[in-house]
């Protein structure tokens, strides 16, 4: 038993100490964060060179340790094949400090997860016997799924804030304040796109990567990512986690849950990969070197699919307003991310399995029809409304292209190819309305969701026609769903109204339209702004942080909370009361 524990812990401790020190030293030295007058550069480079050659050896020791404690070869490859995948390129690039740094960092993270898996396996029986005395904090608090979602997002934002506040996350000569780090981490995790600092001018490469990781986590959702990691590592999900994920994704069986989680990861990787490749080619055509184009391509691909709206250019995509390849690729990524993964799965069955379009579910039909109607209406309005104003310097084809792009991105993503301050006030107000609607359920976008808006529209239509049922495509919407949609819209309007009033009180130097636009953009996690974000006071920034957080988890939390039925002490039904309305 003691020998087994030694095999389990010693390689990890060695890797944690030496490779952890190597990662720390290289990160700070490569970003000029070490005072060379205190430590000799030659000593640092010599140390890095030694650790570069030592890192693959420590990874090899970890692999040997993993093999010894595995039950058989199949168990070893099933659980620890990732270590082999990392070790092989380490051998190929043996002696290359930069490659070794990235591979060592990835493997160290994997080792932490593996150590957790070991502890869980060794303590499994004891935890079963002592279940009542070894409850986790979450189990003791008996948190609902919606509350766990809130805590998970809060934890990610907290970690992101600490990382972005580190000197290594800022460019040379600049520091990132705690408030700005908190704001940026919240905006990235909530896939909003608002920023008090320039991503290109204030954040280093590592800082930008941290923002990108937060975007990816926020776009997919922490619970989805953690569940996918559990499945990929060959572990079984706890019953409570299964129930929670089935509730969040509205799936009845565990088999369907696993299939949906794997589909989510598959769609994300495939779509972001192809988007990154196409955008890399597009940025290469724009004159960027391949390495720079590759980085820009994949960063904006992830940001667009996650509907985040973060850009590495200070004026968003205004410099590429007339580039059809960039505009069309980003637009498609935004729409695919905003449809929701359930719709993507059904679209896949139509494209690759020859399923008929009429066989789509009612949900997918509502999502697709609502999205395309809103896109068309907003594009037409912007085209004709700004034809002789903001779009007057462009050709008709370029005007149509820019109007279409802006109609797609204004509801969810936050990219822009034209200066928003040049638009008429009526165009900005229309943008606020569609921002409030947002993306679709189960997507990476925010807002009250297209289905909620569609249900409200059909409810009003049914009332005007004297009907007592809301219908879609020859299907009736349950009354409790109509009530839930109405409640979400009313609560969202109250929240937005309150924060508009609060921002008007805190930011008296800014106009009402700018504050109104900023609040709706933050609540709907869009990220568009009329340029006032960097100039908000500390209190204003903190208020926007709260609003972005509510906007990201609020609609989901509200839907889950309203949808949960509380147990009643008795089956009591009160008589109807006659109330006059209208």
C-alpha positions as CSV (number, residue, x, y, z in Angstrom):
1,X,0.0,0.0,0.0
2,X,2.8,2.4,0.9
3,X,4.7,1.6,-2.3
4,X,1.5,2.2,-4.3
5,X,1.0,5.6,-2.7
6,X,4.7,6.5,-3.5
7,X,4.2,5.6,-7.1
8,X,1.1,7.8,-7.1
9,X,2.4,10.9,-5.4
10,X,6.2,11.1,-6.0
11,X,6.1,11.6,-9.8
12,X,3.3,14.2,-9.4
13,X,5.2,16.1,-6.7
14,X,8.4,16.1,-8.8
15,X,6.4,17.4,-11.8
16,X,4.6,19.9,-9.7
17,X,7.8,21.3,-8.2
18,X,10.2,21.3,-11.2
19,X,7.8,21.7,-14.1
20,X,5.7,24.2,-12.1
21,X,8.8,26.2,-11.4
22,X,9.8,26.0,-15.1
23,X,6.4,27.3,-16.2
24,X,6.4,30.1,-13.7
25,X,10.0,31.1,-14.5
26,X,9.6,31.0,-18.3
27,X,6.3,33.0,-18.1
28,X,7.8,35.8,-16.1
29,X,11.1,35.9,-17.9
30,X,9.6,35.8,-21.4
31,X,7.4,38.8,-20.6
32,X,10.2,40.8,-19.0
33,X,8.7,40.6,-15.5
34,X,12.0,39.6,-13.8
35,X,14.4,42.4,-12.7
36,X,17.7,41.5,-14.4
37,X,19.6,43.7,-12.0
38,X,18.7,41.3,-9.2
39,X,19.1,38.0,-11.1
40,X,21.6,37.4,-13.9
41,X,20.0,36.7,-17.3
42,X,22.6,34.1,-17.9
43,X,21.6,32.2,-14.7
44,X,17.9,32.4,-15.7
45,X,18.6,31.1,-19.2
46,X,20.8,28.3,-17.9
47,X,18.1,27.3,-15.4
48,X,15.5,27.3,-18.2
49,X,17.7,25.2,-20.4
50,X,18.2,22.6,-17.7
51,X,14.5,22.5,-16.9
52,X,13.7,22.2,-20.6
53,X,15.7,18.9,-20.8
54,X,14.3,17.8,-17.4
55,X,10.6,18.3,-18.2
56,X,10.1,15.4,-20.6
57,X,11.9,13.1,-18.1
58,X,9.4,14.0,-15.4
59,X,6.5,13.4,-17.8
60,X,7.9,10.0,-18.6
61,X,8.1,9.2,-14.9
62,X,4.4,10.2,-14.6
63,X,3.5,7.9,-17.5
64,X,5.4,5.0,-15.8
65,X,3.6,5.7,-12.6
66,X,0.3,5.7,-14.4
67,X,1.0,2.4,-16.0
68,X,2.0,0.7,-12.8
69,X,-1.2,1.7,-11.0
70,X,-3.5,0.8,-13.9
71,X,-5.4,-2.4,-13.8
72,X,-4.4,-3.4,-17.4
73,X,-3.1,-1.9,-20.6
74,X,-6.6,-1.1,-21.8
75,X,-7.3,0.8,-18.5
76,X,-4.0,2.6,-18.9
77,X,-4.7,3.8,-22.5
78,X,-8.3,4.7,-21.6
79,X,-7.4,7.0,-18.7
80,X,-3.9,8.2,-19.6
81,X,-3.5,8.3,-23.3
82,X,-3.4,12.1,-23.1
83,X,0.0,11.9,-21.3
84,X,1.4,9.9,-24.2
85,X,0.0,12.4,-26.7
86,X,1.8,15.2,-24.8
87,X,5.0,13.2,-24.3
88,X,5.5,12.3,-28.1
89,X,5.8,16.0,-29.3
90,X,8.0,16.6,-26.3
91,X,10.5,14.1,-27.7
92,X,10.1,15.4,-31.2
93,X,10.9,19.0,-30.1
94,X,13.3,17.9,-27.3
95,X,15.3,21.0,-26.2
96,X,12.9,23.6,-27.6
97,X,12.0,25.8,-24.6
98,X,8.8,27.3,-25.9
99,X,7.3,24.0,-27.0
100,X,8.3,22.4,-23.8
101,X,6.7,25.2,-21.8
102,X,3.3,24.8,-23.4
103,X,3.3,21.0,-23.4
104,X,4.5,20.9,-19.7
105,X,1.8,23.3,-18.7
106,X,-0.9,21.2,-20.4
107,X,0.4,18.0,-18.9
108,X,0.6,19.5,-15.4
109,X,-3.0,20.4,-15.6
110,X,-3.8,16.9,-16.7
111,X,-1.8,15.4,-13.8
112,X,-3.8,17.5,-11.4
113,X,-7.0,16.0,-12.8
114,X,-5.5,12.5,-12.7
115,X,-4.5,12.9,-9.0
116,X,-8.0,13.9,-8.2
117,X,-9.2,10.8,-10.0
118,X,-6.9,8.6,-7.9
119,X,-8.1,10.1,-4.7
120,X,-11.7,9.5,-5.7
121,X,-11.0,5.9,-6.6
122,X,-9.1,5.1,-3.4
123,X,-11.7,6.6,-1.2
124,X,-14.8,5.4,-3.0
125,X,-15.7,2.6,-0.5
126,X,-15.0,4.7,2.5
127,X,-17.1,7.6,1.2
128,X,-20.0,5.2,0.7
129,X,-19.7,4.0,4.3
130,X,-19.4,7.4,5.7
131,X,-21.8,9.2,3.4
132,X,-23.6,11.1,6.1
133,X,-20.4,12.5,7.7
134,X,-18.5,13.2,4.5
135,X,-21.0,15.3,2.6
136,X,-19.6,18.1,0.4
137,X,-20.4,21.7,1.0
138,X,-22.7,21.7,-2.0
139,X,-24.5,18.6,-0.7
140,X,-24.8,20.1,2.8
141,X,-26.3,23.3,1.4
142,X,-28.6,21.3,-0.8
143,X,-28.3,23.8,-3.6
144,X,-30.6,23.7,-6.6
145,X,-29.1,23.3,-10.1
146,X,-29.7,27.0,-10.8
147,X,-27.7,27.9,-7.7
148,X,-24.9,25.6,-8.7
149,X,-24.7,27.3,-12.1
150,X,-24.4,30.7,-10.4
151,X,-21.7,29.5,-8.1
152,X,-19.8,27.9,-10.9
153,X,-19.8,31.1,-13.0
154,X,-18.8,33.1,-9.9
155,X,-15.9,30.8,-9.3
156,X,-14.7,31.1,-12.9
157,X,-14.9,34.9,-12.7
158,X,-13.0,35.0,-9.4
159,X,-10.2,32.9,-10.8
160,X,-10.2,34.9,-14.1
161,X,-9.9,38.1,-12.1
162,X,-6.9,36.9,-10.2
163,X,-5.2,35.7,-13.3
164,X,-5.8,38.9,-15.3
165,X,-4.6,41.1,-12.3
166,X,-1.2,39.4,-12.5
167,X,1.7,41.4,-14.0
168,X,2.1,38.6,-16.6
169,X,-1.3,39.4,-18.1
170,X,-0.4,43.0,-18.9
171,X,1.8,44.4,-21.6
172,X,5.1,46.0,-20.6
173,X,4.8,49.3,-18.9
174,X,1.1,48.9,-18.0
175,X,-0.8,47.5,-15.1
176,X,-4.3,46.1,-14.9
177,X,-6.3,47.3,-11.9
178,X,-8.3,44.9,-9.9
179,X,-11.6,46.6,-11.0
180,X,-10.6,46.4,-14.7
181,X,-9.5,42.8,-14.3
182,X,-12.8,42.0,-12.5
183,X,-14.8,43.7,-15.3
184,X,-12.9,42.0,-18.1
185,X,-13.1,38.6,-16.4
186,X,-16.9,39.0,-15.9
187,X,-17.4,40.2,-19.5
188,X,-15.4,37.3,-20.9
189,X,-17.1,34.6,-18.7
190,X,-20.5,36.1,-19.5
191,X,-19.5,36.3,-23.2
192,X,-20.5,39.9,-23.3
193,X,-17.6,41.7,-25.0
194,X,-17.7,45.0,-23.1
195,X,-14.3,46.1,-22.0
196,X,-12.8,49.0,-20.1
197,X,-9.4,48.3,-21.6
198,X,-8.1,47.6,-25.1
199,X,-7.5,43.9,-25.5
200,X,-4.7,44.6,-28.0
201,X,-3.0,47.5,-26.2
202,X,-3.4,46.5,-22.5
203,X,-3.2,42.7,-22.4
204,X,-0.2,40.6,-23.1
205,X,-0.4,37.4,-25.2
206,X,-0.9,35.4,-22.0
207,X,-3.6,37.9,-20.9
208,X,-5.4,37.5,-24.2
209,X,-5.2,33.7,-23.9
210,X,-6.7,33.9,-20.4
211,X,-9.6,36.0,-21.8
212,X,-10.0,33.5,-24.6
213,X,-10.2,30.6,-22.2
214,X,-12.8,32.5,-20.1
215,X,-14.8,33.1,-23.3
216,X,-14.8,29.4,-24.2
217,X,-15.8,28.4,-20.6
218,X,-18.5,31.0,-20.5
219,X,-19.8,30.2,-23.9
220,X,-20.3,26.5,-23.3
221,X,-21.0,26.7,-19.6
222,X,-18.8,25.4,-16.8
223,X,-21.2,22.5,-16.0
224,X,-21.1,21.3,-19.6
225,X,-17.3,21.5,-19.7
226,X,-16.9,19.7,-16.3
227,X,-19.3,17.0,-17.3
228,X,-17.5,16.5,-20.6
229,X,-14.2,16.3,-18.8
230,X,-15.7,13.6,-16.5
231,X,-16.8,11.6,-19.4
232,X,-13.6,11.9,-21.4
233,X,-11.5,10.9,-18.4
234,X,-13.5,7.7,-18.1
235,X,-15.2,8.6,-14.8
236,X,-18.8,8.2,-14.0
237,X,-21.0,11.2,-13.2
238,X,-22.5,11.4,-9.8
239,X,-26.3,10.9,-9.7
240,X,-26.9,14.4,-8.6
241,X,-24.8,15.8,-11.4
242,X,-26.6,13.6,-13.9
243,X,-30.0,14.9,-12.7
244,X,-28.8,18.5,-12.7
245,X,-27.4,18.3,-16.3
246,X,-30.5,16.5,-17.5
247,X,-32.5,19.4,-16.0
248,X,-30.3,22.1,-17.6
249,X,-30.3,20.5,-21.0
250,X,-33.9,19.2,-20.7
251,X,-33.0,15.6,-21.5
252,X,-34.8,12.6,-20.0
253,X,-32.2,9.8,-20.0
254,X,-28.6,9.5,-19.0
255,X,-27.7,8.0,-22.4
256,X,-29.2,11.0,-24.2
257,X,-27.3,13.2,-21.8
258,X,-24.0,11.7,-22.6
259,X,-24.8,11.9,-26.3
260,X,-25.8,15.6,-26.0
261,X,-22.7,16.6,-24.1
262,X,-20.4,14.8,-26.6
263,X,-22.3,16.5,-29.4
264,X,-21.9,19.9,-27.8
265,X,-18.1,19.3,-27.6
266,X,-18.0,18.0,-31.2
267,X,-20.0,20.8,-32.7
268,X,-17.9,23.4,-30.8
269,X,-14.5,21.9,-31.9
270,X,-15.5,21.3,-35.5
271,X,-17.2,24.7,-36.0
272,X,-14.5,26.7,-34.3
273,X,-11.8,24.8,-36.1
274,X,-13.3,25.4,-39.6
275,X,-14.0,29.0,-38.7
276,X,-10.4,29.5,-37.5
277,X,-9.0,28.0,-40.7
278,X,-11.2,30.2,-43.0
279,X,-10.5,33.3,-41.0
280,X,-6.8,32.5,-41.0
281,X,-6.9,32.4,-44.8
282,X,-9.0,35.6,-44.8
283,X,-6.5,37.5,-42.6
284,X,-3.7,36.2,-44.7
285,X,-5.4,37.8,-47.8
286,X,-5.5,41.1,-45.8
287,X,-1.7,41.1,-45.6
288,X,-1.0,39.6,-42.2
289,X,1.9,37.1,-41.7
290,X,0.8,33.5,-41.3
291,X,1.5,33.2,-37.6
292,X,-0.4,36.5,-36.9
293,X,-3.2,35.5,-39.2
294,X,-3.5,32.1,-37.5
295,X,-3.8,33.7,-34.1
296,X,-6.3,36.3,-35.2
297,X,-8.3,33.7,-37.1
298,X,-8.8,31.3,-34.2
299,X,-9.2,34.0,-31.6
300,X,-12.1,35.6,-33.6
301,X,-13.5,32.2,-34.5
302,X,-13.9,31.3,-30.8
303,X,-15.1,34.7,-29.9
304,X,-17.7,34.7,-32.7
305,X,-19.1,31.2,-32.1
306,X,-19.3,31.9,-28.4
307,X,-21.1,35.2,-29.3
308,X,-18.6,37.1,-27.1
309,X,-17.7,40.0,-29.4
310,X,-14.2,40.4,-28.1
311,X,-11.8,41.5,-30.9
312,X,-8.0,42.0,-31.0
313,X,-8.6,45.2,-33.0
314,X,-9.4,48.4,-31.2
315,X,-12.3,49.3,-33.6
316,X,-13.7,45.7,-33.7
317,X,-14.0,44.7,-37.3
318,X,-14.5,48.1,-38.8
319,X,-11.2,47.7,-40.7
320,X,-12.7,44.7,-42.6
321,X,-16.1,46.2,-43.4
322,X,-15.7,45.4,-47.0
323,X,-14.1,42.0,-46.7
324,X,-16.8,39.4,-47.7
325,X,-14.8,36.4,-46.5
326,X,-14.3,37.8,-43.0
327,X,-17.9,39.2,-42.7
328,X,-19.6,36.0,-44.0
329,X,-17.5,33.7,-41.8
330,X,-18.0,35.7,-38.7
331,X,-21.7,36.0,-39.4
332,X,-22.1,32.2,-39.9
333,X,-20.2,31.5,-36.7
334,X,-22.4,33.9,-34.8
335,X,-25.6,32.4,-36.1
336,X,-24.5,28.8,-35.4
337,X,-23.5,29.8,-31.9
338,X,-26.8,31.6,-31.4
339,X,-29.1,28.8,-32.7
340,X,-28.4,26.5,-29.8
341,X,-26.9,23.0,-29.8
342,X,-30.3,21.3,-30.0
343,X,-31.0,23.1,-33.3
344,X,-27.5,22.3,-34.5
345,X,-28.1,18.6,-34.0
346,X,-31.3,18.7,-36.0
347,X,-29.7,20.7,-38.8
348,X,-26.9,18.1,-38.9
349,X,-29.5,15.4,-39.4
350,X,-31.0,17.3,-42.3
351,X,-27.6,18.1,-44.0
352,X,-25.9,14.7,-43.6
353,X,-28.7,12.2,-42.9
354,X,-31.2,13.4,-45.4
355,X,-33.9,14.2,-42.9
356,X,-36.7,16.3,-44.2
357,X,-37.0,20.0,-43.2
358,X,-40.6,19.5,-42.2
359,X,-39.6,16.9,-39.6
360,X,-37.8,19.5,-37.5
361,X,-39.1,19.9,-33.9
362,X,-41.4,22.8,-33.1
363,X,-38.5,24.4,-31.1
364,X,-36.1,24.3,-34.0
365,X,-38.8,25.7,-36.4
366,X,-39.5,28.6,-34.0
367,X,-35.8,29.3,-33.5
368,X,-35.0,29.3,-37.2
369,X,-38.0,31.3,-38.4
370,X,-37.6,33.9,-35.6
371,X,-33.9,34.3,-36.3
372,X,-34.2,34.8,-40.0
373,X,-37.2,37.1,-39.7
374,X,-35.4,39.4,-37.2
375,X,-32.2,39.3,-39.3
376,X,-34.1,40.3,-42.5
377,X,-36.1,43.0,-40.9
378,X,-33.2,44.7,-39.1
379,X,-31.0,44.4,-42.2
380,X,-33.6,46.1,-44.4
381,X,-34.2,48.8,-41.8
382,X,-30.5,49.6,-41.4
383,X,-29.9,49.5,-45.2
384,X,-32.6,52.0,-46.0
385,X,-32.4,54.0,-42.8
386,X,-28.6,54.6,-43.1
387,X,-28.4,54.5,-47.0
388,X,-27.6,58.2,-47.2
389,X,-26.1,58.6,-43.7
390,X,-23.7,56.1,-42.1
391,X,-23.4,54.0,-45.2
392,X,-23.2,56.8,-47.8
393,X,-19.5,56.3,-48.5
394,X,-19.9,52.7,-49.7
395,X,-21.2,51.0,-52.8
396,X,-24.6,49.4,-52.8
397,X,-23.1,45.9,-52.5
398,X,-20.9,47.0,-49.6
399,X,-23.9,48.8,-47.9
400,X,-26.0,45.6,-48.2
401,X,-23.1,43.5,-46.8
402,X,-22.6,45.8,-43.8
403,X,-26.3,46.1,-43.1
404,X,-26.6,42.3,-43.1
405,X,-23.6,41.8,-40.9
406,X,-24.8,44.4,-38.4
407,X,-28.3,42.8,-38.3
408,X,-26.7,39.4,-37.3
409,X,-24.2,40.6,-34.8
410,X,-26.3,43.2,-33.0
411,X,-28.6,40.6,-31.3
412,X,-25.8,38.5,-29.7
413,X,-22.2,38.9,-30.6
414,X,-21.2,42.6,-30.3
415,X,-18.9,42.8,-33.4
416,X,-19.4,45.9,-35.6
417,X,-18.1,46.9,-39.0
418,X,-19.4,50.5,-38.8
419,X,-19.0,53.2,-36.1
420,X,-22.2,52.9,-34.1
421,X,-22.0,56.6,-33.1
422,X,-22.6,57.4,-36.8
423,X,-26.0,55.7,-36.8
424,X,-29.3,57.6,-36.5
425,X,-30.9,57.5,-33.0
426,X,-33.8,55.5,-34.4
427,X,-31.4,52.8,-35.7
428,X,-29.7,52.6,-32.3
429,X,-33.1,52.2,-30.6
430,X,-33.9,49.4,-33.0
431,X,-30.6,47.7,-32.2
432,X,-31.5,48.0,-28.5
433,X,-34.8,46.2,-29.1
434,X,-33.2,43.3,-30.9
435,X,-30.4,43.1,-28.4
436,X,-33.0,42.6,-25.7
437,X,-34.4,39.7,-27.6
438,X,-31.0,38.1,-28.0
439,X,-30.1,34.5,-29.1
440,X,-31.9,31.2,-28.7
441,X,-32.2,28.8,-25.7
442,X,-29.3,26.5,-25.2
443,X,-26.9,28.7,-27.2
444,X,-23.9,30.7,-26.3
445,X,-25.8,34.0,-26.5
446,X,-27.9,36.0,-24.1
447,X,-31.1,38.1,-24.0
448,X,-34.6,36.9,-23.2
449,X,-34.2,34.4,-26.1
450,X,-36.0,34.2,-29.5
451,X,-38.5,31.6,-28.4
452,X,-39.6,33.7,-25.4
453,X,-40.2,36.6,-27.8
454,X,-42.0,34.4,-30.3
455,X,-44.3,33.0,-27.6
456,X,-45.1,36.5,-26.4
457,X,-45.8,37.6,-30.0
458,X,-48.1,34.6,-30.6
459,X,-49.8,35.2,-27.2
460,X,-50.7,38.7,-28.2
461,X,-51.8,37.5,-31.7
462,X,-54.0,34.9,-30.1
463,X,-55.6,37.4,-27.7
464,X,-56.3,39.8,-30.6
465,X,-58.0,37.0,-32.5
466,X,-60.1,35.9,-29.4
467,X,-58.3,32.6,-29.0
468,X,-57.5,31.1,-25.6
469,X,-54.5,29.0,-26.8
470,X,-51.1,29.9,-28.2
471,X,-50.2,27.8,-31.2
472,X,-47.1,27.2,-33.3
473,X,-47.0,25.0,-36.5
474,X,-50.1,23.1,-35.6
475,X,-48.9,22.6,-32.0
476,X,-50.3,24.1,-28.8
477,X,-47.9,25.8,-26.3
478,X,-48.7,24.7,-22.7
479,X,-50.1,27.5,-20.6
480,X,-47.3,27.1,-18.0
481,X,-44.8,27.8,-20.7
482,X,-46.6,31.0,-21.8
483,X,-46.8,32.1,-18.2
484,X,-43.1,31.4,-17.7
485,X,-42.2,33.3,-20.9
486,X,-44.3,36.3,-19.8
487,X,-42.6,36.3,-16.4
488,X,-39.1,36.2,-17.9
489,X,-39.9,39.2,-20.1
490,X,-41.5,41.2,-17.2
491,X,-38.6,40.5,-14.8
492,X,-36.1,41.3,-17.5
493,X,-37.8,44.6,-18.2
494,X,-37.7,45.4,-14.5
495,X,-34.0,44.6,-14.2
496,X,-33.1,46.7,-17.3
497,X,-35.2,49.6,-16.1
498,X,-33.7,49.5,-12.6
499,X,-30.1,49.5,-14.0
500,X,-30.9,52.3,-16.5
501,X,-32.1,54.4,-13.5
502,X,-29.0,53.4,-11.5
503,X,-26.6,54.3,-14.3
504,X,-28.4,57.6,-14.9
505,X,-27.8,58.4,-11.2
506,X,-24.1,57.2,-11.2
507,X,-23.0,58.5,-14.6
508,X,-24.5,61.9,-14.9
509,X,-22.0,63.1,-17.6
510,X,-23.2,60.6,-20.2
511,X,-26.4,60.9,-22.3
512,X,-29.5,58.8,-21.7
513,X,-29.2,57.0,-25.1
514,X,-25.6,56.0,-24.4
515,X,-26.5,54.6,-20.9
516,X,-29.7,53.0,-22.2
517,X,-27.7,51.3,-25.0
518,X,-24.9,50.2,-22.6
519,X,-27.4,48.7,-20.1
520,X,-29.3,46.7,-22.7
521,X,-26.0,45.5,-24.3
522,X,-24.7,44.3,-20.9
523,X,-28.0,42.6,-19.9
524,X,-28.3,40.8,-23.2
525,X,-24.5,40.0,-23.1
526,X,-24.0,41.6,-26.5
527,X,-21.0,43.8,-26.0
528,X,-21.8,46.7,-28.3
529,X,-21.2,50.2,-26.9
530,X,-21.4,53.8,-27.9
531,X,-17.9,54.3,-26.4
532,X,-18.6,55.1,-22.8
533,X,-17.4,51.8,-21.2
534,X,-13.8,52.9,-20.5
535,X,-15.1,56.1,-19.0
536,X,-17.5,54.7,-16.4
537,X,-16.8,55.3,-12.8
538,X,-15.8,52.5,-10.4
539,X,-19.4,52.3,-9.2
540,X,-20.6,52.3,-12.7
541,X,-18.2,49.5,-13.7
542,X,-19.3,47.4,-10.7
543,X,-23.0,48.0,-11.6
544,X,-22.3,46.8,-15.1
545,X,-20.5,43.7,-13.7
546,X,-23.6,42.8,-11.7
547,X,-25.8,43.4,-14.8
548,X,-23.6,41.2,-17.1
549,X,-23.7,38.4,-14.5
550,X,-27.5,38.6,-14.2
551,X,-27.8,38.7,-18.0
552,X,-25.7,35.6,-18.4
553,X,-27.3,33.4,-15.7
554,X,-30.5,35.3,-15.0
555,X,-32.8,34.0,-17.8
556,X,-31.7,30.4,-17.2
557,X,-31.9,30.7,-13.4
558,X,-35.3,32.3,-13.7
559,X,-36.6,29.6,-16.1
560,X,-35.4,26.8,-13.8
561,X,-36.7,28.5,-10.6
562,X,-40.1,29.2,-12.1
563,X,-40.3,25.7,-13.6
564,X,-39.6,23.9,-10.4
565,X,-42.8,22.7,-8.6
566,X,-42.9,23.0,-4.9
567,X,-44.5,20.3,-2.9
568,X,-47.8,21.2,-1.3
569,X,-49.0,20.1,2.0
570,X,-52.4,19.3,0.5
571,X,-54.2,19.4,-2.7
572,X,-56.0,22.7,-2.3
573,X,-57.6,24.5,-5.2
574,X,-59.1,27.9,-4.6
575,X,-62.1,29.1,-6.5
576,X,-61.6,31.4,-9.5
577,X,-61.6,35.1,-8.8
578,X,-63.0,37.6,-11.4
579,X,-60.5,40.4,-12.1
580,X,-61.0,43.1,-14.8
581,X,-58.0,43.9,-17.0
582,X,-57.4,46.1,-20.0
